[in-house]
């Protein structure tokens, strides 16, 4: 098989430096004679050299690639968001490159550094906020937008939902449906904006209804923490009707089968609710009460913001400004909150 022609081959045959060839490829002809340009062009034709699109992005030219870095690609939010984002970027000629961090800040840092080295045109991140300094530096060069989780980082825009208000509304809805207590299941805050705001919304609703908070923190890597949730529900059975509300759809996915084994009648004894609307929510009976995040709107708005920053002629890449775009969520009422007495 023939060896692929490289930029080094072009430089050697043309008798110039690799830097000069790179400048030619990126149409930076300042201080380059016409004779040098013609010689490089002739060598490229003769050798059949085809420049790597990413390499061309070293200076000036765009790769037409937008990087999306998410925590978990199977997460309901991420699936819908990426689909909507791509529907905006693709017609404009941009390709979406998606990478996953698993919520590991070191992995996030390595992924972000690698993508930046490949000269992507912009980044969209679901970040844990621990790499703020790195993101601030990158945002000086290309647009950076954080989604779902908000942090105050210079020149970075946040696109989020009204987590606190939506969580409060959902909790109040459960109280209004006649549940005497609401058990809130969450993960350790660990600096994650969404977890903090959803918990605050729950606590505000408890205070408004003069009900003591009932919170269990779980670790998705430890099965015993989920068993603790079930133990708490069994212990509180005498206070029925009671509702369980999980801070995200992945927690509900883990808990739902276990809840069905408790022998509590839904919805008269047990209400079931979650933030997010999982894809499987309509497939189960009893159904769920959900906060449906406007993921389609978030993806579309993020895409439009990126194109606005990337496509304005004469503007530099670092035009993102500190700020926040907040989009309202809807509470979807499912069968689990329709109490039947008698």
Buried (B, 14 or more C-beta within 10 A) or exposed (E): EEEEBBBEBBBEBBEBEEEBBBBBBBEBEEEBEEEBBEBBEEBBEEBEBEBEBEBBBBEEBBBBBBBBBBBBEEBBBBBBBBEBBBBBBEEBEBBBBBBBBEBBBEBBBBBBEEBBEBBBBBBBBBBBBBBBEBBBBBBEEBBBBBBBBBBEBBBBBBBBBBBBBBBBBBBBBBBEBBBEBBBBBBBEBEEBBBBBBBBBBBBBBBEEBEBEBBBBBBEBEEEEBBEBBBEBBEEBEEEBBBBBBBBBBBBBBBBBEEBBEBEBEBBBBBBBBBBBBBEEBEEBEBBBBBBBBBBBBBBBBBBBBBBEBBEEEEEEBBEBEEEEBEBEBBBBBBBBBBEEEE
